[in-house]
């Protein structure tokens, strides 16, 4: 039997204890704290922070810097996403996202917050992907927030439902397997990954997949085909290929 990776989707399973990934990010300096205080964040407003990252986006008069971080409120334990816009080395604007029960995998997508989590109050306490304030994806049993990406203007990530795992791009769900193996790639406008069904593994590109194998190496794209090395039973190492053009 193939051993299951029992901790892969643990952090986004509703009701499970969440271990903070970073409680004091390395970029959380006294300078940033000072600017946050100027922008209206109280010194005791938040009990914990994580996922601090910096992004540069094009502005009307040059590049604009954007700091993102998730912060847990001291008052009720809910999480909010914070976006701090900087120009010429100064913090000019602070945006708070809506409070959520959890925020994981926070990143910037088309100038908006992109993350997985679940609502602050909801009868359906399953995780879903959020884009900004208005965009809320379908709830799933679990979402692998570490693989959450922004591809072709849509969220792209692995999820699970009814004990099956699959890849989601926007609202489109891929074929369901017992396990999706990282890395999750997007090659020639289609999802590309390895998947396990029963004791066999497949190389998948969109709706196409290879013959069943016992082992498949991480795939590579040559520009014309996706290639990987594989073994099947007692046979020797062989080359898998899926043509993309």
C-alpha positions in Angstrom: 0.0 0.0 0.0 1.1 3.6 -0.6 1.5 5.5 2.6 -1.0 8.5 3.0 0.4 11.9 3.8 -1.9 12.5 6.8 -0.6 16.0 7.5 -0.8 17.5 4.1 -4.1 19.2 4.5 -4.2 19.4 8.3 -3.9 23.1 8.8 -7.1 24.0 7.0 -9.3 21.3 8.5 -12.2 23.0 10.4 -12.0 22.3 14.1 -8.4 21.2 14.1 -5.8 23.1 16.2 -3.9 25.6 14.1 -0.2 26.0 14.9 1.0 29.5 14.0 3.6 29.4 11.2 5.2 32.7 12.3 4.3 34.6 15.4 6.8 37.5 14.8 7.8 37.7 11.1 11.3 38.7 10.4 10.1 41.8 8.5 8.0 43.0 11.5 10.4 45.7 12.5 10.0 48.6 14.9 9.9 50.9 11.8 6.9 49.0 10.4 5.2 49.0 13.8 5.6 52.7 14.0 4.0 53.2 10.6 1.1 50.9 11.5 0.5 52.9 14.6 0.4 56.1 12.5 -2.1 54.3 10.1 -4.4 53.5 13.0 -3.4 50.1 14.3 -3.5 50.1 18.1 -0.5 48.7 20.0 -2.7 45.9 21.5 -5.2 45.4 18.7 -3.5 42.2 17.4 -2.2 39.2 19.4 -0.4 37.4 16.5 0.7 37.9 12.9 1.8 35.7 10.1 2.4 35.5 6.3 4.2 38.9 6.0 5.2 39.4 2.4 6.2 42.3 0.2 5.0 42.9 -3.4 5.7 45.5 -6.0 2.9 46.6 -8.5 2.8 49.2 -11.3 1.4 52.5 -10.3 0.6 55.7 -12.3 3.9 57.3 -11.4 6.1 54.2 -10.9 6.2 51.1 -8.7 4.1 50.9 -5.6 5.1 48.7 -2.7 2.5 46.5 -0.9 3.0 44.7 2.4 0.6 41.9 3.2 0.1 40.2 6.5 -2.6 38.2 8.4 -3.3 39.3 12.0 -5.3 37.8 14.7 -7.4 40.2 16.7 -7.0 40.4 20.4 -10.7 41.1 21.1 -12.3 38.0 19.5 -9.6 35.8 18.1 -10.7 36.4 14.5 -8.2 37.0 11.7 -8.0 39.9 9.2 -5.8 40.5 6.2 -3.9 43.8 6.3 -2.6 45.6 3.2 -0.2 48.4 3.6 0.6 50.5 0.5 3.9 52.3 0.4 5.3 55.0 -1.8 8.7 56.7 -1.5 9.5 54.7 1.6 6.4 55.9 3.5 3.2 53.9 4.5 0.4 55.8 2.8 -2.7 53.6 3.2 -3.9 50.7 5.4 -6.7 48.4 4.2 -8.3 45.8 6.6 -10.0 42.8 5.2 -13.1 41.3 6.6 -12.7 39.2 9.8 -12.4 35.4 9.2 -12.2 32.4 11.3 -8.7 31.7 9.8 -6.5 33.1 7.1 -3.8 30.8 5.5 -1.7 31.2 2.4 -2.2 34.9 2.1 -0.8 36.5 -1.1 -1.6 39.3 -3.6 -3.6 38.7 -6.8 -4.5 41.5 -9.1 -4.1 43.9 -6.2 -6.5 42.0 -4.0 -6.1 39.7 -1.0 -6.0 36.0 -2.0 -6.1 33.3 0.7 -7.8 30.2 2.1 -9.8 30.2 5.3 -13.3 30.0 6.6 -16.0 32.5 7.6 -16.1 34.2 11.0 -19.7 32.9 11.6 -21.3 30.3 9.4 -23.3 27.1 9.7 -21.0 25.7 6.9 -17.6 25.8 8.6 -15.6 24.4 5.7 -12.6 26.2 4.2 -12.9 28.1 0.9 -10.7 30.5 -1.1 -11.3 34.2 -0.8 -10.3 36.9 -3.4 -10.7 40.4 -1.9 -13.9 41.2 -0.1 -16.4 40.0 -2.7 -14.9 36.8 -4.1 -15.7 33.7 -2.2 -15.0 30.2 -3.6 -16.9 27.0 -3.1 -16.4 25.4 0.3 -14.5 22.1 0.4 -13.6 19.6 3.1 -10.0 20.8 2.9 -7.8 23.1 0.8 -4.0 22.8 0.5 -3.2 26.5 1.1 0.5 25.9 0.5 -0.2 25.2 -3.1 -2.7 28.1 -3.6 -1.7 30.1 -6.8 -3.1 32.8 -9.0 -3.1 31.6 -12.7 -4.7 33.3 -15.7 -6.8 35.5 -13.5 -8.2 32.7 -11.4 -7.3 30.9 -8.1 -5.6 27.5 -8.7 -5.2 25.0 -5.9 -5.7 21.4 -4.7 -8.8 20.6 -2.6 -10.6 17.6 -1.2 -14.2 16.5 -0.9 -15.7 13.2 0.2 -12.2 11.7 0.7 -11.1 12.5 -2.9 -8.5 15.1 -4.0 -8.6 17.2 -7.1 -7.3 20.4 -8.6 -9.5 23.5 -8.8 -8.9 26.4 -11.3 -11.5 29.1 -10.8 -14.8 27.2 -10.7 -13.5 24.2 -12.7 -12.8 21.0 -10.9 -10.4 18.4 -12.2 -10.8 14.6 -12.1 -11.0 13.1 -8.6 -8.2 11.0 -7.2 -7.1 9.5 -3.9 -4.2 11.8 -3.7 -2.7 14.8 -5.6 1.1 15.0 -5.4 2.9 18.4 -5.5 4.2 20.2 -7.4 0.9 21.5 -8.9 1.9 23.2 -12.2 0.0 25.0 -15.0 1.5 24.1 -18.3 0.2 25.3 -21.7 -3.0 26.5 -20.2 -3.8 23.2 -18.4 -3.1 21.9 -14.9 -0.2 19.4 -14.7 0.4 17.2 -11.7 0.8 13.6 -10.5 -2.1 11.8 -8.9 -2.7 8.5 -7.2 -5.8 6.3 -7.6 -5.6 3.1 -5.5 -2.1 1.8 -5.7 -1.3 3.3 -9.1 0.0 6.8 -10.1 -0.7 8.9 -13.2 0.8 11.9 -14.9 -2.0 14.3 -15.6 -2.3 17.3 -17.9 -5.8 18.7 -18.1 -8.1 15.8 -19.0 -5.3 13.7 -20.4 -3.4 11.2 -18.2 -0.7 8.7 -18.6 -0.9 4.9 -18.2 -0.9 3.7 -14.6 2.5 3.4 -13.0 4.0 2.5 -9.6 6.3 5.5 -9.4 6.4 8.8 -11.4 9.1 11.5 -10.9 8.3 15.2 -10.8 7.4 16.2 -14.4 9.2 18.7 -16.5 8.0 20.7 -19.6 10.3 20.9 -22.6 8.0 23.4 -24.4 6.5 20.7 -26.6 5.9 17.9 -24.1 5.6 17.0 -20.5 8.1 14.3 -19.5 8.7 12.2 -16.4 10.5 9.0 -15.5 8.4 6.1 -14.2 8.4 2.5 -13.2 5.6 -0.1 -13.5 5.8 -3.3 -11.5 9.1 -5.1 -12.1 9.8 -3.3 -15.4 12.8 -1.0 -15.9 12.7 2.7 -15.6 10.8 4.2 -18.6 10.0 7.6 -20.0 6.5 9.1 -19.8 5.5 11.8 -22.3 2.4 13.9 -22.9 2.5 16.1 -26.0 1.4 19.7 -25.4 1.6 20.9 -29.0 
